């Protein structure tokens, strides 16, 4: 019982901090909006992919992108917490590392899902129509993608030692995951090397799954996307508990 | 189980550097033990190992009967720590910090509210409990930190420089509370400090630590006694050490510039006799031995840079240090 309360406490801390940093919500929405309107808005009238206006075509990809950035960054923020010494309080408390990890995942997932939901509403404004069932399915995909990516961020956060390494995380992890996910192009007719990269990128299955649900076109069957994503999330959770146990 | 803490050859090495060197220490239940030493002596490292934040390179310790290496979780449940660097959460209010801490340390819901008000009142933050910690001053953060370490009433409390950077009134209050708590709750307290007054005021026993080793460990009185007694400082025309040789209560005598410095047991009782032997004195000062003298005696240096106060005694100390 006390373990659940400890997890609840860790989640509560994240939610409170998040709710106080409203500017963070705005700034993190800014980049995806720029992609949809600044990039997709410009290409859309001239380019269409698979009979979709380009702006609409990349929308599921940008939705995945906003989740990607928010989730990974949430995890890496613990580097900052360590730097300013507030992580020590939790690490020395009589809470198991697994419980800390679970609490952090829940916190990060809440943050990321709130922003994802706002992005979903923006999709409605673009004229993408989705009913109740579709919404539930998309939210489910978003949730699994978020859990996996928050875990990735937390694993990085448990290993990295300085906030300066945030920059390398963006360059060497977040950008490649985004560009090779097929967020900006269809997965068909790609050169073999690119096909290979898209297939090993877990975000691909999130993008493809959500594109299938929202636009009705996808490379893989939805069940395959779902399974790949779920497997990715499970492996990351497993690796994350391990990483947290080793964290000093 | 009379011992709250027992270390066995506890050692921490960082490459070549030996931060803590085969430390053997026994702390009794209900005792307040002070670890006194200059910066870098290894005090914080000792506390970090005992609170399971750091793994020892060699040796081990038992805290509340639990081994710090094989049962770190049981150790954590029974201890409280106040860190040297503030670790309270800036983005939360003082109250929220305490509420979360109570959840993490399993303070029962029924008494949580009372416990929190109790510690908030103690550190005088009741009226600021709903402000974000980032609006607090340095002293207020420190007080919140202390409140947090106490809210779950730990069996063993580690305080790493608990009153560093606090004003004298707050310091007095906190000392009083710590002493009270140790008695009422039968709490064992281990504190590190480099404030002599703090160690003297609070601690049942003091361990002087230097370069990772315990140089000496005893009660304040015994430590003071161990260096021979009080200091008597005389300015006389022709100082002669030999005339005091036959007095058994004069433990030491030496000449520093034109001053004769004697270490005398119960100096107040023997002053007349000393003066008779010394002859006409231009200047006489008598000063009881302080913890600083003890520290100086055992480590050969002062704990902090000289403050410039009490000129003559500074010179005595420096003379002592040179020996």
Interface residues (C-beta under 8 A of the other chain):
Chain A: X2 X5 X6 X8 X9 X10 X12 X13 X16 X17 X20 X21 X84 X85 X86 X88 X89 X90 X91 X92 X93 X94 X95 X96 X248
Chain B: X51 X52 X53 X54 X73 X76 X77 X81 X83 X85 X86 X87 X88 X89 X90 X91 X92 X96 X100 X101 X103 X104 X105 X106 X132 X148
